[in-house]
């Protein structure tokens, strides 16, 4: 059972400098794939322990096997061609192209094995995230489909099969990340259609994360979340995970007014600065949100992934987030079916 205002992460965790160097060495053929796999295993175990020590209720693998938000998936999808697999720096994007329609019966991408590994090293609930079809399509040169929408739908079918494999492996909370969506607000309806293809027939709790980009800890776009409405109301997801810590909380009333009555992942930690929020600041941000959304609808998380922050900063930010959340919990009555206060790591 989870407490009111459960704490979680969005997905990625701090990538240490030594891991960046070793990942880059792999792409320059200096270390083997098996060596890199062992390194990833160790880094994920450490990330899980950091989250547990901070008191996070719902943890992730830190996405530490992934070079960026795109390549890990596209490199595994049959039909996506990558002409040059060597990189100057691990975080760079591949140049990819699709020249023929994606096969409808492709083998699993292997994400279920990633989930199983994570599951065996923690007793906390695990969130597993993957990049959505709309954002994936924006890093592919499309030479196979007459319309980009058809490529997006085909990618969604691939991800639906992968989501089914994840559910069969025991995953109960899956998150779709659409980091490119804020840059193409005119395409929200198409993105939602694709999201519903991904989630179809997969009986888990679904989250949708939409931010304004987090490439090298810088936003790619700016704006407000009204662009998501009304299309996002048709998304078959249980929670919407948004960034507020950096942007402020002006959009909360608008989101409620436009009809979002499901769970909301409340960003309370700005991941684009190394300044560490105090627990008191986190408490103030949550209380501000409680003026609009009830506690049983809020999940507390950073704005976005923590990959660009130094490890000590990431740990401190998560610890402050948990401490600030616990301070608010102590002032709230328990909702039916929830524990009043489970202070993991407190």
Buried (B, 14 or more C-beta within 10 A) or exposed (E): EBBBBBBBBBBBBBBBEEBBEBBBBBBEEEBEEEEBEEBBBEBBBBBBEBBBBBBBBBBBBBBBBBBBBBBBBBBBBEBBBEEEEEBEEBBEBBEBBBEEEBEEEBEBBEBBEBBEBBBEBBEBBBBBBBBBBBBBBBBBEBEBBEEBBBBBBBBBBBBBBBBBBBBEBEBEBBBBBBBBBBBBBEBBEBBBBBBBBBBEEBEBBBBBBBBBBBEEBEBEBEEEBEBBBEBBEEBBBBBBBBBBBBBEBEBBEBBBEBEBEEBBBBBBBBBBBBEBBEBEBBBBBBEBBBEBBEBBBBBBBBBBBBBBBBBEBBBBBBBBBBBBBBBBBEEBEBBEEBEEBBBBBE
